[in-house]
Amino acid sequence: MNALRRHWPRIAITLLPILLALAHATGTWHLTALKRLDHLIYDIRLRATMPQTLDPRVVIVDVDDASLARQGQWPWARDTLARLTTELMTRQQAAVLGFDVMFVEPDRSSGLQPLREIANGPLRDRMPGLAAEVERLAPTLDHDTAFAQSLEGRRVALGYYFTRTSTPSAKGQLPAAPLLQTGAFPAAPAGAGYATGWNGFGASLPALAQAAPAAGFLNTLVGEANSGDGVIRSVPLVARYEGDQALPGYYESLGLAVYRLANGSPPVLPAFAASGGSLRFESLMVGGLRVPVDQAAGMQVPFRGPGGANGGSFRYVAAADVLDGRLAPGELKDKIVLVGATAPGLQDLRATPVGAAFPGVEVHANIVSALLDRRLLAVPDEAPAYEVLTILAAGLALAFGLSLLSAPRAVLLGAATVAALLGLNTWLYVSHSLVLPLASALVTAALAFVLNMSWGYFVESHARRGLVRLFGTYVPPQLVNEMLERPGRYSMRAESKQMTVMFCDMRDFTRLSEQMSPAELQAFLNTVFSRLTDVISAHRGTVDKYMGDCVMAFWGAPIDAPDHASLAVRAALDMADAVRGINRVHRAAGRPEISVGIGLNSGVMSVGDMGSTARRSYTVVGDAVNLASRLEGLSGHYGVEIVASGTTRELAPGHVWQELDSVRVKGKAQAVAVFTPLPDEAAQTAQQKEQLARWAQVLQAYRRQDWAVGRSLLAPLLAADAKKVLYQLYAQRLASMALRPHDPTWDGATRFETK
């Protein structure tokens, strides 16, 4: 008891992470980081336990680049799809055919409709027999009818999608009856339902929908299980339609529809569980198969392998090979065939735990394969209770054990606790297919260990010598002198404040390094970094670190700088000038020239002493820092030396700016406006000012999808500066965008998935 009293501060501080983890587990305080860590653990474990073997029962007929090259651009004419269907179901004798393709709009490739309009319009009196002749030829020109006829009497499932908008819209026709009638089981509480609800759809043309015996929705990214990160971990098996353009009820996914067709279309019956005071689907009984589902009636997808034609999970057959009859008769006999696209231009690649560009059609193939194998994962309703119990057991054991044991035994206790958590969770996953949370218990154990073992080792120094020791290698000497005047205000303690951070990276560094010996490379880097560091110091910046060929700096700490953004922008411009000066010397001496890319961002970030017990540094971290790093990587894309965020531009209004784009960088969901600073307004000519104003008009036209106006506005700029990468980039964009239909949901932002 005396030992507990003596160590109560250590025990108390160790209990803090337990309280935070319990708040997360009970839903009191949702910690996104823990949710993401759970997803990361799930993804790693899923990849480690994939069978990575070929499932010979399921075949993917792939609309790949080679097929597009041989058959023409997508969408193909429906008579081509009719030939594909006939070949697969008749000559190849496939058991079931599923289309991961939508047929919402009529086929216009034959020109039948324009011929009818001409025959019954301008040429009606001049050629009275033309209309009759067109109608005589109509059966051979009506590709939709030909496709519908190829579907009749065959086990084929078509694809469609659901939508939810404030003004519901409906195109095409859903299956004649839903899989489950809304009133076929106990009514849900008012305003609730047993699956994700939708009020609109885009489905196949009525003639096609009536000819095919089944259809399934293609929606994937729904439900809490995917946590909004765009990664497909679960796919809804049923979804609730609640509009008035078709019968309300619960409709099945394409994967479920194909599986049911392959097994004689058994009925689907829901099993219920109480959740949060109401009922939810706990599982779906498909014939004799019980399929566990989550809150969104979704099934965890147990992927077989990495995906793609070379992934080894499913056989891929080029659609063009099927159409050209290159497969031997009956080669696909009794196979479940899914038709989908992997050509990048058709945009049916998805992010999954096993691949960032995973074919969407293979997601459905994995669902069918898992249902056939009964290889099903479940997220039980008891998952929150399990999470609370593991947090309490691990946390309390460490809180008291670490405080009372010697250091070596405390380390053993910590290792044993983590091993027990990992072992139990992995055993339940492998042996019982249960997906249970692990991140909160692991983080609790780690934080409890760190906090407990670090107690008493935090030493703060307010002496002048301490400040010089702490900050002398980070900030310019003149700033250290200012800090020495009031040393009590500064410490290495982390704090959050608004600052500006810079990343400056040398381009083509690998090429340069290959041309120099190690000694020459060292001298070269020292020269460049010394010059850039001098510029940063002259503008009151703090050098954070050197990372290979990159230097990182920030403004606003440790000394406050209200004009931190302006200081950083001016430093960036002077650094670009310094590099040009270095290149003039190198050019004269016959040495290789260099170029740099600079990223600037302003925002709230954490600054302070961070790192491990072995090595620490005074640095900045946070989302704003990550964005600056991403912006630096965009400089080469736009052909400029400096890329700054809109926040930096707003905080540095004294500079002249040219807007580059609106972008979504990796790791950011929201679009960010990016700019580049130009020489001061006094140094600009009237022609340059006019070009800048015209450029703003080009961007306005681009974002309202007025491609023709944008191209006409851009033409004089290209004529004046044809080598400018930015102008060339937008010329290519405007030309390609002009070929696409108007997209009311497009916000003008460009997505970058890599740095």
Beta strands, then each sheet from edge to edge (+ up, - down):
strand 1: 58-63
strand 2: 96-102
strand 3: 156-163
strand 4: 170-171
strand 5: 180-181
strand 6: 197-198
strand 7: 200-202
strand 8: 214-217
strand 9: 234-236
strand 10: 238-241
strand 11: 249-252
strand 12: 268-275
strand 13: 278-286
strand 14: 289-292
strand 15: 298-300
strand 16: 315-318
strand 17: 336-341
strand 18: 349-352
strand 19: 355-359
strand 20: 495-506
strand 21: 542-547
strand 22: 550-555
strand 23: 596-611
strand 24: 616-621
strand 25: 642-645
strand 26: 656-664
strand 27: 672-678
strand 28: 750-751
sheet 1: 4+ 7+ 3- 2- 17- 1- 16-
sheet 2: 4+ 7+ 3- 8-
sheet 3: 5+ 11- 10+ 6+
sheet 4: 9+ 15-
sheet 5: 12+ 13- 14+
sheet 6: 18+ 19-
sheet 7: 21+ 22- 20+ 23- 24+
sheet 8: 21+ 22- 20+ 23- 25- 27+ 26- 28-
end
